Amino acid sequence: MLKHQFIRIMTGLVGAVMLLTAVLHLLHAQPQGSATFGYGFNVAAWDVPQLQAMGFNWIKVFNGPGSRLPVRVLLRIDANVNHFNNLNAFGNSVAQLAQEQAGFVDAYEIGNEPNLDASYGWAAPPIAADYVAVLCEAYGRIKAIDPDTLVISAGLAPTGRVQGNWNGHNGHNGLYQDEREFFLEFVAAGGGNCLDGVGYHPYGYSADYDATPDIPSGDPTQNCANGFCFRGAEKLYELMQAHGLGGKKIWATEFGWITPPPDHCLSDPGWQGRQWQIVSPQKQADNLVGAYEYATTNWAWMEAMFIFNLNFNQSPSYPECEQMRFYSVMGRPAEQALTDMPKVSPPAAGELQVSPLALTTIITPGQLPLTSTAVLHVHNSGVTSLDYTITATTTAPLSITLPLTASGTLITGQSVTMPVHLSLPASPIGLYTGTVTAVSESSGLTNTQTIPVRVYVWQTIHRVYLPVVLRN
């Protein structure tokens, strides 16, 4: 049986576009990813049964799987200066990949260590704004095809506090850039708008997993000068909080500790500058387990951690002295220790949801002056309490007024409503805008949501009647 109902929509062409945009936003604003913490490995051979036997739920690969694996997939896409020089071709190739792998890939990492000029980095003196252009091209292409798939920015390489200035870029020596300075330029160029998670490589070097970041020590196990330790990730998250990305999470797309090679390998060129980082196989095991336990106990902002690596030491593709073989855990104490390690979720956190996503009013000059009240619905959908603060900014003559108390605490499941008073005196035809910003904090995780406020003053409002068919 068909029932016909007509919905009256007061809009013109611009209003119809706004309505469609809002509907698409709502459809794509569902929670992404998984509440389960990401336990992952970088791999040479795709030994999925081994990952499952160890209780790991993610695999990082460099080619599309082409089918649904029983673990979740992070696929790294090459992205460097050559792709920046031909963005359209790069975007086309990413779109084709996303089309072919839709449903098979859960997250894409766009590039690798773009703050380095190296074979695995930017392949030229790195410039954050150029990388942002590549990232945003990939983000737009992927989301257009597979909107629920996550896009992660390339894992930044810890470089320490690089001195100097290259072509106006602080902390840059013409070869590589201080990862913190690179990140600041990345944010300034709009990179935070083109990602679901921030990639980082918090290798442990010689330091234990719990060494305090940026503190030098004569004890190699506690030496974290220049942020060369696992907890160096905390410094990156501090920058994220300070620059409006506190609601995003970090993905450790590589991390690990390197074990001793045979003595004759130490003279191999690949080992130059690495010997100070070597730890015993048992220390590798202790640090890897400790890193997961530390992150899932203390870091609500860490979403997934991928050990480098599972089984490069089992691959005939790598020479005997290739340094990457000695990060591997297969056949070392870490293999059993990681298998026995309890797999848990990260610390509980509240999650602030604010609706509607935008406050829009359309009026004619005859309806001015405007005095109206909209209502924001504020809800904690997380699993623990959160603190929130709501503020408003606007440009005259539009005025936005919030209640005197626009902050508070919400326990899990609790909701409040908040009136938002709008006023606009007699004004010319045009668009008048403002912003309502909601900031929440829970378990050390800061989240910021922006609700645009728009008042359109139009000479004429056209009415369009659209049929809606409901099928029983």
MIMAR-29159 format. One record per residue (C-alpha): residue number from 0; x, y, z. Coordinates in steps of 0.5 Angstrom, whole numbers. Example, Ala and Ser with C-alpha at 12.3 -4.5 7.8 and 13.67 -1.06 7.14 Angstrom:
<pos: 0&X: 25&Y: -9&Z: 16>
<pos: 1&X: 27&Y: -2&Z: 14>
This chain:
<pos: 0&X: 0&Y: 0&Z: 0>
<pos: 1&X: 3&Y: 7&Z: -2>
<pos: 2&X: 1&Y: 13&Z: 2>
<pos: 3&X: 3&Y: 20&Z: -1>
<pos: 4&X: 5&Y: 26&Z: 4>
<pos: 5&X: 7&Y: 33&Z: 1>
<pos: 6&X: 13&Y: 36&Z: 5>
<pos: 7&X: 13&Y: 44&Z: 5>
<pos: 8&X: 20&Y: 47&Z: 4>
<pos: 9&X: 21&Y: 54&Z: 5>
<pos: 10&X: 27&Y: 55&Z: 0>
<pos: 11&X: 30&Y: 57&Z: -6>
<pos: 12&X: 36&Y: 54&Z: -10>
<pos: 13&X: 41&Y: 56&Z: -5>
<pos: 14&X: 36&Y: 53&Z: 1>
<pos: 15&X: 36&Y: 47&Z: -3>
<pos: 16&X: 43&Y: 46&Z: -4>
<pos: 17&X: 44&Y: 47&Z: 4>
<pos: 18&X: 39&Y: 42&Z: 6>
<pos: 19&X: 42&Y: 37&Z: 1>
<pos: 20&X: 49&Y: 39&Z: 5>
<pos: 21&X: 46&Y: 38&Z: 11>
<pos: 22&X: 43&Y: 31&Z: 10>
<pos: 23&X: 49&Y: 28&Z: 7>
<pos: 24&X: 53&Y: 31&Z: 13>
<pos: 25&X: 48&Y: 27&Z: 18>
<pos: 26&X: 49&Y: 21&Z: 14>
<pos: 27&X: 56&Y: 21&Z: 14>
<pos: 28&X: 57&Y: 24&Z: 21>
<pos: 29&X: 56&Y: 17&Z: 24>
<pos: 30&X: 62&Y: 14&Z: 29>
<pos: 31&X: 67&Y: 11&Z: 25>
<pos: 32&X: 72&Y: 6&Z: 27>
<pos: 33&X: 72&Y: 1&Z: 32>
<pos: 34&X: 71&Y: 2&Z: 40>
<pos: 35&X: 76&Y: -3&Z: 41>
<pos: 36&X: 83&Y: -1&Z: 41>
<pos: 37&X: 88&Y: -3&Z: 35>
<pos: 38&X: 93&Y: -8&Z: 36>
<pos: 39&X: 97&Y: -8&Z: 29>
<pos: 40&X: 103&Y: -10&Z: 26>
<pos: 41&X: 107&Y: -8&Z: 20>
<pos: 42&X: 108&Y: -15&Z: 16>
<pos: 43&X: 113&Y: -17&Z: 10>
<pos: 44&X: 109&Y: -24&Z: 9>
<pos: 45&X: 101&Y: -23&Z: 11>
<pos: 46&X: 101&Y: -28&Z: 16>
<pos: 47&X: 94&Y: -27&Z: 18>
<pos: 48&X: 93&Y: -33&Z: 22>
<pos: 49&X: 99&Y: -31&Z: 26>
<pos: 50&X: 96&Y: -24&Z: 28>
<pos: 51&X: 90&Y: -28&Z: 30>
<pos: 52&X: 94&Y: -33&Z: 34>
<pos: 53&X: 97&Y: -27&Z: 38>
<pos: 54&X: 90&Y: -24&Z: 39>
<pos: 55&X: 92&Y: -18&Z: 34>
<pos: 56&X: 86&Y: -15&Z: 30>
<pos: 57&X: 90&Y: -10&Z: 25>
<pos: 58&X: 95&Y: -11&Z: 19>
<pos: 59&X: 98&Y: -6&Z: 16>
<pos: 60&X: 100&Y: -7&Z: 8>
<pos: 61&X: 102&Y: -4&Z: 2>
<pos: 62&X: 98&Y: -7&Z: -3>
<pos: 63&X: 90&Y: -7&Z: -3>
<pos: 64&X: 88&Y: -14&Z: 0>
<pos: 65&X: 82&Y: -15&Z: -6>
<pos: 66&X: 78&Y: -19&Z: -1>
<pos: 67&X: 75&Y: -18&Z: 6>
<pos: 68&X: 81&Y: -21&Z: 11>
<pos: 69&X: 79&Y: -23&Z: 18>
<pos: 70&X: 83&Y: -17&Z: 21>
<pos: 71&X: 82&Y: -10&Z: 20>
<pos: 72&X: 87&Y: -7&Z: 14>
<pos: 73&X: 91&Y: -1&Z: 14>
<pos: 74&X: 93&Y: 1&Z: 7>
<pos: 75&X: 99&Y: 5&Z: 6>
<pos: 76&X: 99&Y: 9&Z: 0>
<pos: 77&X: 105&Y: 12&Z: -3>
<pos: 78&X: 105&Y: 20&Z: -3>
<pos: 79&X: 111&Y: 24&Z: -4>
<pos: 80&X: 113&Y: 30&Z: -8>
<pos: 81&X: 112&Y: 27&Z: -15>
<pos: 82&X: 105&Y: 26&Z: -13>
<pos: 83&X: 105&Y: 33&Z: -11>
<pos: 84&X: 107&Y: 35&Z: -18>
<pos: 85&X: 101&Y: 32&Z: -21>
<pos: 86&X: 95&Y: 32&Z: -16>
<pos: 87&X: 90&Y: 30&Z: -21>
<pos: 88&X: 93&Y: 24&Z: -23>
<pos: 89&X: 95&Y: 22&Z: -16>
<pos: 90&X: 88&Y: 23&Z: -14>
<pos: 91&X: 85&Y: 19&Z: -20>
<pos: 92&X: 90&Y: 13&Z: -18>
<pos: 93&X: 87&Y: 14&Z: -11>
<pos: 94&X: 80&Y: 14&Z: -13>
<pos: 95&X: 81&Y: 8&Z: -17>
<pos: 96&X: 84&Y: 4&Z: -11>
<pos: 97&X: 79&Y: 6&Z: -7>
<pos: 98&X: 74&Y: 4&Z: -12>
<pos: 99&X: 77&Y: -3&Z: -12>
<pos: 100&X: 78&Y: -4&Z: -5>
<pos: 101&X: 72&Y: -1&Z: -2>
<pos: 102&X: 69&Y: -6&Z: 4>
<pos: 103&X: 76&Y: -9&Z: 4>
<pos: 104&X: 80&Y: -3&Z: 7>
<pos: 105&X: 79&Y: 0&Z: 14>
<pos: 106&X: 84&Y: 6&Z: 14>
<pos: 107&X: 89&Y: 9&Z: 9>
<pos: 108&X: 95&Y: 12&Z: 11>
<pos: 109&X: 97&Y: 17&Z: 6>
<pos: 110&X: 105&Y: 17&Z: 5>
<pos: 111&X: 110&Y: 16&Z: 10>
<pos: 112&X: 115&Y: 20&Z: 14>
<pos: 113&X: 114&Y: 26&Z: 10>
<pos: 114&X: 118&Y: 31&Z: 14>
<pos: 115&X: 124&Y: 27&Z: 12>
<pos: 116&X: 128&Y: 27&Z: 5>
<pos: 117&X: 129&Y: 20&Z: 4>
<pos: 118&X: 127&Y: 14&Z: 0>
<pos: 119&X: 121&Y: 13&Z: 5>
<pos: 120&X: 120&Y: 20&Z: 6>
<pos: 121&X: 118&Y: 26&Z: 2>
<pos: 122&X: 124&Y: 25&Z: -3>
<pos: 123&X: 125&Y: 32&Z: -3>
<pos: 124&X: 126&Y: 38&Z: 2>
<pos: 125&X: 120&Y: 37&Z: 6>
<pos: 126&X: 115&Y: 42&Z: 6>
<pos: 127&X: 109&Y: 41&Z: 10>
<pos: 128&X: 104&Y: 45&Z: 6>
<pos: 129&X: 105&Y: 41&Z: 0>
<pos: 130&X: 104&Y: 35&Z: 4>
<pos: 131&X: 97&Y: 37&Z: 6>
<pos: 132&X: 95&Y: 39&Z: -1>
<pos: 133&X: 97&Y: 31&Z: -3>
<pos: 134&X: 93&Y: 29&Z: 3>
<pos: 135&X: 87&Y: 33&Z: 2>
<pos: 136&X: 87&Y: 31&Z: -5>
<pos: 137&X: 87&Y: 23&Z: -3>
<pos: 138&X: 82&Y: 25&Z: 3>
<pos: 139&X: 77&Y: 28&Z: -2>
<pos: 140&X: 78&Y: 22&Z: -7>
<pos: 141&X: 77&Y: 17&Z: -2>
<pos: 142&X: 71&Y: 20&Z: 2>
<pos: 143&X: 67&Y: 21&Z: -4>
<pos: 144&X: 68&Y: 13&Z: -6>
<pos: 145&X: 68&Y: 10&Z: 1>
<pos: 146&X: 66&Y: 15&Z: 7>
<pos: 147&X: 66&Y: 11&Z: 12>
<pos: 148&X: 74&Y: 9&Z: 11>
<pos: 149&X: 79&Y: 12&Z: 16>
<pos: 150&X: 84&Y: 17&Z: 13>
<pos: 151&X: 90&Y: 17&Z: 17>
<pos: 152&X: 96&Y: 22&Z: 16>
<pos: 153&X: 103&Y: 20&Z: 14>
<pos: 154&X: 107&Y: 18&Z: 21>
<pos: 155&X: 112&Y: 23&Z: 22>
<pos: 156&X: 119&Y: 21&Z: 24>
<pos: 157&X: 122&Y: 23&Z: 30>
<pos: 158&X: 128&Y: 28&Z: 28>
<pos: 159&X: 129&Y: 31&Z: 35>
<pos: 160&X: 130&Y: 39&Z: 35>
<pos: 161&X: 133&Y: 40&Z: 29>
<pos: 162&X: 137&Y: 47&Z: 29>
<pos: 163&X: 136&Y: 52&Z: 23>
<pos: 164&X: 132&Y: 55&Z: 18>
<pos: 165&X: 131&Y: 53&Z: 11>
<pos: 166&X: 127&Y: 58&Z: 6>
<pos: 167&X: 123&Y: 60&Z: 12>
<pos: 168&X: 122&Y: 54&Z: 15>
<pos: 169&X: 124&Y: 53&Z: 22>
<pos: 170&X: 127&Y: 47&Z: 25>
<pos: 171&X: 129&Y: 45&Z: 18>
<pos: 172&X: 136&Y: 44&Z: 15>
<pos: 173&X: 134&Y: 43&Z: 8>
<pos: 174&X: 134&Y: 35&Z: 9>
<pos: 175&X: 129&Y: 34&Z: 14>
<pos: 176&X: 125&Y: 38&Z: 19>
<pos: 177&X: 123&Y: 37&Z: 26>
<pos: 178&X: 117&Y: 34&Z: 27>
<pos: 179&X: 114&Y: 39&Z: 31>
<pos: 180&X: 115&Y: 44&Z: 27>
<pos: 181&X: 113&Y: 40&Z: 21>
<pos: 182&X: 106&Y: 39&Z: 25>
<pos: 183&X: 105&Y: 46&Z: 26>
<pos: 184&X: 106&Y: 48&Z: 19>
<pos: 185&X: 102&Y: 42&Z: 17>
<pos: 186&X: 96&Y: 45&Z: 22>
<pos: 187&X: 97&Y: 52&Z: 19>
<pos: 188&X: 96&Y: 49&Z: 12>
<pos: 189&X: 89&Y: 46&Z: 14>
<pos: 190&X: 92&Y: 39&Z: 14>
<pos: 191&X: 87&Y: 38&Z: 20>
<pos: 192&X: 81&Y: 38&Z: 16>
<pos: 193&X: 83&Y: 32&Z: 12>
<pos: 194&X: 84&Y: 27&Z: 17>
<pos: 195&X: 81&Y: 22&Z: 21>
<pos: 196&X: 87&Y: 21&Z: 25>
<pos: 197&X: 94&Y: 23&Z: 26>
<pos: 198&X: 100&Y: 19&Z: 24>
<pos: 199&X: 106&Y: 18&Z: 28>
<pos: 200&X: 112&Y: 14&Z: 29>
<pos: 201&X: 114&Y: 14&Z: 37>
<pos: 202&X: 120&Y: 9&Z: 36>
<pos: 203&X: 123&Y: 7&Z: 43>
<pos: 204&X: 130&Y: 8&Z: 41>
<pos: 205&X: 134&Y: 6&Z: 47>
<pos: 206&X: 129&Y: 8&Z: 52>
<pos: 207&X: 124&Y: 4&Z: 56>
<pos: 208&X: 117&Y: 5&Z: 54>
<pos: 209&X: 115&Y: 9&Z: 60>
<pos: 210&X: 121&Y: 14&Z: 60>
<pos: 211&X: 119&Y: 21&Z: 61>
<pos: 212&X: 119&Y: 25&Z: 54>
<pos: 213&X: 124&Y: 31&Z: 53>
<pos: 214&X: 128&Y: 29&Z: 59>
<pos: 215&X: 136&Y: 27&Z: 58>
<pos: 216&X: 139&Y: 22&Z: 62>
<pos: 217&X: 146&Y: 18&Z: 63>
<pos: 218&X: 142&Y: 12&Z: 63>
<pos: 219&X: 140&Y: 10&Z: 56>
<pos: 220&X: 134&Y: 7&Z: 59>
<pos: 221&X: 131&Y: 13&Z: 61>
<pos: 222&X: 134&Y: 18&Z: 56>
<pos: 223&X: 129&Y: 22&Z: 52>
<pos: 224&X: 133&Y: 28&Z: 50>
<pos: 225&X: 130&Y: 31&Z: 44>
<pos: 226&X: 123&Y: 26&Z: 45>
<pos: 227&X: 127&Y: 20&Z: 42>
<pos: 228&X: 122&Y: 15&Z: 46>
<pos: 229&X: 116&Y: 12&Z: 46>
<pos: 230&X: 112&Y: 17&Z: 50>
<pos: 231&X: 115&Y: 23&Z: 46>
<pos: 232&X: 108&Y: 22&Z: 43>
<pos: 233&X: 105&Y: 26&Z: 49>
<pos: 234&X: 108&Y: 32&Z: 46>
<pos: 235&X: 105&Y: 31&Z: 39>
<pos: 236&X: 98&Y: 31&Z: 43>
<pos: 237&X: 100&Y: 37&Z: 47>
<pos: 238&X: 101&Y: 41&Z: 40>
<pos: 239&X: 94&Y: 38&Z: 37>
<pos: 240&X: 90&Y: 40&Z: 43>
<pos: 241&X: 94&Y: 47&Z: 43>
<pos: 242&X: 92&Y: 48&Z: 36>
<pos: 243&X: 84&Y: 45&Z: 35>
<pos: 244&X: 86&Y: 38&Z: 34>
<pos: 245&X: 85&Y: 35&Z: 41>
<pos: 246&X: 79&Y: 31&Z: 39>
<pos: 247&X: 83&Y: 27&Z: 34>
<pos: 248&X: 87&Y: 21&Z: 36>
<pos: 249&X: 94&Y: 19&Z: 34>
<pos: 250&X: 95&Y: 13&Z: 30>
<pos: 251&X: 102&Y: 10&Z: 32>
<pos: 252&X: 103&Y: 7&Z: 25>
<pos: 253&X: 110&Y: 4&Z: 27>
<pos: 254&X: 114&Y: 4&Z: 33>
<pos: 255&X: 118&Y: -1&Z: 36>
<pos: 256&X: 125&Y: -3&Z: 39>
<pos: 257&X: 131&Y: -6&Z: 35>
<pos: 258&X: 135&Y: -12&Z: 37>
<pos: 259&X: 142&Y: -14&Z: 36>
<pos: 260&X: 145&Y: -16&Z: 30>
<pos: 261&X: 151&Y: -21&Z: 29>
<pos: 262&X: 157&Y: -17&Z: 30>
<pos: 263&X: 159&Y: -17&Z: 23>
<pos: 264&X: 153&Y: -13&Z: 21>
<pos: 265&X: 155&Y: -7&Z: 26>
<pos: 266&X: 160&Y: -5&Z: 20>
<pos: 267&X: 154&Y: -5&Z: 15>
<pos: 268&X: 152&Y: 2&Z: 13>
<pos: 269&X: 145&Y: 1&Z: 15>
<pos: 270&X: 147&Y: 0&Z: 22>
<pos: 271&X: 151&Y: 7&Z: 22>
<pos: 272&X: 148&Y: 11&Z: 27>
<pos: 273&X: 143&Y: 6&Z: 30>
<pos: 274&X: 148&Y: 2&Z: 35>
<pos: 275&X: 146&Y: 7&Z: 41>
<pos: 276&X: 139&Y: 4&Z: 40>
<pos: 277&X: 140&Y: -3&Z: 41>
<pos: 278&X: 136&Y: -7&Z: 46>
<pos: 279&X: 136&Y: -14&Z: 48>
<pos: 280&X: 131&Y: -19&Z: 46>
<pos: 281&X: 128&Y: -19&Z: 53>
<pos: 282&X: 128&Y: -12&Z: 53>
<pos: 283&X: 124&Y: -11&Z: 47>
<pos: 284&X: 119&Y: -16&Z: 49>
<pos: 285&X: 118&Y: -12&Z: 56>
<pos: 286&X: 118&Y: -5&Z: 52>
<pos: 287&X: 113&Y: -7&Z: 47>
<pos: 288&X: 108&Y: -10&Z: 52>
<pos: 289&X: 109&Y: -4&Z: 57>
<pos: 290&X: 108&Y: 0&Z: 51>
<pos: 291&X: 101&Y: -3&Z: 50>
<pos: 292&X: 99&Y: -3&Z: 57>
<pos: 293&X: 101&Y: 4&Z: 58>
<pos: 294&X: 97&Y: 7&Z: 52>
<pos: 295&X: 91&Y: 3&Z: 54>
<pos: 296&X: 92&Y: 5&Z: 61>
<pos: 297&X: 93&Y: 13&Z: 60>
<pos: 298&X: 92&Y: 15&Z: 53>
<pos: 299&X: 85&Y: 16&Z: 51>
<pos: 300&X: 87&Y: 19&Z: 45>
<pos: 301&X: 91&Y: 14&Z: 42>
<pos: 302&X: 87&Y: 9&Z: 37>
<pos: 303&X: 92&Y: 4&Z: 34>
<pos: 304&X: 99&Y: 2&Z: 35>
<pos: 305&X: 102&Y: -2&Z: 30>
<pos: 306&X: 109&Y: -5&Z: 32>
<pos: 307&X: 115&Y: -5&Z: 27>
<pos: 308&X: 115&Y: -11&Z: 25>
<pos: 309&X: 112&Y: -18&Z: 25>
<pos: 310&X: 116&Y: -22&Z: 21>
<pos: 311&X: 121&Y: -18&Z: 16>
<pos: 312&X: 127&Y: -23&Z: 19>
<pos: 313&X: 123&Y: -29&Z: 16>
<pos: 314&X: 123&Y: -26&Z: 9>
<pos: 315&X: 129&Y: -28&Z: 4>
<pos: 316&X: 128&Y: -21&Z: 1>
<pos: 317&X: 132&Y: -18&Z: 6>
<pos: 318&X: 139&Y: -19&Z: 6>
<pos: 319&X: 142&Y: -22&Z: 13>
<pos: 320&X: 144&Y: -15&Z: 16>
<pos: 321&X: 138&Y: -11&Z: 14>
<pos: 322&X: 137&Y: -7&Z: 20>
<pos: 323&X: 129&Y: -8&Z: 19>
<pos: 324&X: 130&Y: -15&Z: 20>
<pos: 325&X: 132&Y: -14&Z: 28>
<pos: 326&X: 126&Y: -10&Z: 29>
<pos: 327&X: 122&Y: -16&Z: 28>
<pos: 328&X: 119&Y: -20&Z: 34>
<pos: 329&X: 118&Y: -27&Z: 30>
<pos: 330&X: 122&Y: -32&Z: 34>
<pos: 331&X: 124&Y: -27&Z: 39>
<pos: 332&X: 121&Y: -27&Z: 47>
<pos: 333&X: 117&Y: -21&Z: 44>
<pos: 334&X: 113&Y: -26&Z: 40>
<pos: 335&X: 110&Y: -30&Z: 46>
<pos: 336&X: 110&Y: -24&Z: 51>
<pos: 337&X: 105&Y: -20&Z: 46>
<pos: 338&X: 101&Y: -27&Z: 45>
<pos: 339&X: 100&Y: -27&Z: 53>
<pos: 340&X: 99&Y: -20&Z: 54>
<pos: 341&X: 91&Y: -18&Z: 55>
<pos: 342&X: 88&Y: -14&Z: 50>
<pos: 343&X: 84&Y: -9&Z: 52>
<pos: 344&X: 81&Y: -2&Z: 50>
<pos: 345&X: 83&Y: 5&Z: 52>
<pos: 346&X: 81&Y: 9&Z: 58>
<pos: 347&X: 74&Y: 10&Z: 58>
<pos: 348&X: 72&Y: 17&Z: 56>
<pos: 349&X: 66&Y: 21&Z: 55>
<pos: 350&X: 63&Y: 23&Z: 48>
<pos: 351&X: 60&Y: 30&Z: 47>
<pos: 352&X: 55&Y: 30&Z: 41>
<pos: 353&X: 51&Y: 37&Z: 39>
<pos: 354&X: 45&Y: 38&Z: 35>
<pos: 355&X: 43&Y: 41&Z: 30>
<pos: 356&X: 50&Y: 41&Z: 26>
<pos: 357&X: 48&Y: 48&Z: 24>
<pos: 358&X: 43&Y: 54&Z: 26>
<pos: 359&X: 40&Y: 57&Z: 19>
<pos: 360&X: 35&Y: 62&Z: 19>
<pos: 361&X: 32&Y: 65&Z: 12>
<pos: 362&X: 28&Y: 71&Z: 12>
<pos: 363&X: 26&Y: 77&Z: 8>
<pos: 364&X: 27&Y: 84&Z: 10>
<pos: 365&X: 20&Y: 85&Z: 12>
<pos: 366&X: 21&Y: 80&Z: 18>
<pos: 367&X: 27&Y: 85&Z: 21>
<pos: 368&X: 28&Y: 86&Z: 26>
<pos: 369&X: 30&Y: 79&Z: 28>
<pos: 370&X: 29&Y: 76&Z: 35>
<pos: 371&X: 29&Y: 68&Z: 35>
<pos: 372&X: 31&Y: 63&Z: 39>
<pos: 373&X: 34&Y: 56&Z: 37>
<pos: 374&X: 36&Y: 50&Z: 42>
<pos: 375&X: 42&Y: 46&Z: 42>
<pos: 376&X: 42&Y: 39&Z: 44>
<pos: 377&X: 48&Y: 37&Z: 48>
<pos: 378&X: 49&Y: 30&Z: 50>
<pos: 379&X: 54&Y: 25&Z: 53>
<pos: 380&X: 54&Y: 19&Z: 49>
<pos: 381&X: 61&Y: 16&Z: 52>
<pos: 382&X: 62&Y: 12&Z: 58>
<pos: 383&X: 64&Y: 16&Z: 63>
<pos: 384&X: 63&Y: 24&Z: 65>
<pos: 385&X: 65&Y: 30&Z: 61>
<pos: 386&X: 66&Y: 37&Z: 62>
<pos: 387&X: 64&Y: 42&Z: 57>
<pos: 388&X: 64&Y: 49&Z: 55>
<pos: 389&X: 60&Y: 53&Z: 50>
<pos: 390&X: 62&Y: 60&Z: 47>
<pos: 391&X: 59&Y: 64&Z: 41>
<pos: 392&X: 63&Y: 69&Z: 36>
<pos: 393&X: 59&Y: 73&Z: 31>
<pos: 394&X: 60&Y: 79&Z: 27>
<pos: 395&X: 56&Y: 85&Z: 28>
<pos: 396&X: 50&Y: 87&Z: 26>
<pos: 397&X: 48&Y: 79&Z: 28>
<pos: 398&X: 48&Y: 78&Z: 35>
<pos: 399&X: 48&Y: 71&Z: 39>
<pos: 400&X: 47&Y: 70&Z: 46>
<pos: 401&X: 48&Y: 64&Z: 50>
<pos: 402&X: 45&Y: 63&Z: 58>
<pos: 403&X: 50&Y: 66&Z: 63>
<pos: 404&X: 52&Y: 59&Z: 65>
<pos: 405&X: 54&Y: 55&Z: 58>
<pos: 406&X: 58&Y: 50&Z: 62>
<pos: 407&X: 58&Y: 44&Z: 66>
<pos: 408&X: 59&Y: 37&Z: 67>
<pos: 409&X: 55&Y: 31&Z: 64>
<pos: 410&X: 55&Y: 24&Z: 66>
<pos: 411&X: 54&Y: 18&Z: 61>
<pos: 412&X: 48&Y: 18&Z: 58>
<pos: 413&X: 46&Y: 25&Z: 60>
<pos: 414&X: 43&Y: 31&Z: 56>
<pos: 415&X: 42&Y: 38&Z: 57>
<pos: 416&X: 38&Y: 43&Z: 52>
<pos: 417&X: 41&Y: 50&Z: 51>
<pos: 418&X: 37&Y: 56&Z: 48>
<pos: 419&X: 41&Y: 60&Z: 43>
<pos: 420&X: 38&Y: 67&Z: 42>
<pos: 421&X: 39&Y: 71&Z: 35>
<pos: 422&X: 38&Y: 78&Z: 34>
<pos: 423&X: 39&Y: 82&Z: 27>
<pos: 424&X: 37&Y: 89&Z: 27>
<pos: 425&X: 34&Y: 92&Z: 20>
<pos: 426&X: 40&Y: 90&Z: 15>
<pos: 427&X: 41&Y: 90&Z: 8>
<pos: 428&X: 40&Y: 83&Z: 4>
<pos: 429&X: 46&Y: 78&Z: 5>
<pos: 430&X: 48&Y: 73&Z: 9>
<pos: 431&X: 50&Y: 74&Z: 17>
<pos: 432&X: 54&Y: 69&Z: 20>
<pos: 433&X: 57&Y: 67&Z: 27>
<pos: 434&X: 59&Y: 61&Z: 30>
<pos: 435&X: 58&Y: 57&Z: 37>
<pos: 436&X: 63&Y: 53&Z: 39>
<pos: 437&X: 63&Y: 47&Z: 44>
<pos: 438&X: 69&Y: 44&Z: 47>
<pos: 439&X: 69&Y: 38&Z: 52>
<pos: 440&X: 74&Y: 35&Z: 56>
<pos: 441&X: 74&Y: 27&Z: 59>
<pos: 442&X: 80&Y: 23&Z: 61>
<pos: 443&X: 85&Y: 28&Z: 58>
<pos: 444&X: 82&Y: 28&Z: 51>
<pos: 445&X: 79&Y: 35&Z: 48>
<pos: 446&X: 74&Y: 35&Z: 43>
<pos: 447&X: 72&Y: 41&Z: 39>
<pos: 448&X: 65&Y: 42&Z: 35>
<pos: 449&X: 64&Y: 48&Z: 31>
<pos: 450&X: 56&Y: 50&Z: 29>
<pos: 451&X: 56&Y: 55&Z: 24>
<pos: 452&X: 50&Y: 60&Z: 25>
<pos: 453&X: 47&Y: 63&Z: 18>
<pos: 454&X: 42&Y: 68&Z: 17>
<pos: 455&X: 40&Y: 69&Z: 10>
<pos: 456&X: 36&Y: 76&Z: 9>
<pos: 457&X: 33&Y: 75&Z: 2>
<pos: 458&X: 28&Y: 79&Z: -2>
<pos: 459&X: 24&Y: 73&Z: -4>
<pos: 460&X: 23&Y: 66&Z: -1>
<pos: 461&X: 21&Y: 61&Z: -6>
<pos: 462&X: 16&Y: 55&Z: -4>
<pos: 463&X: 18&Y: 48&Z: -7>
<pos: 464&X: 13&Y: 42&Z: -5>
<pos: 465&X: 17&Y: 36&Z: -6>
<pos: 466&X: 13&Y: 29&Z: -6>
<pos: 467&X: 15&Y: 24&Z: -1>
<pos: 468&X: 13&Y: 16&Z: -2>
<pos: 469&X: 12&Y: 12&Z: 4>
<pos: 470&X: 12&Y: 5&Z: 3>
<pos: 471&X: 9&Y: 0&Z: 8>
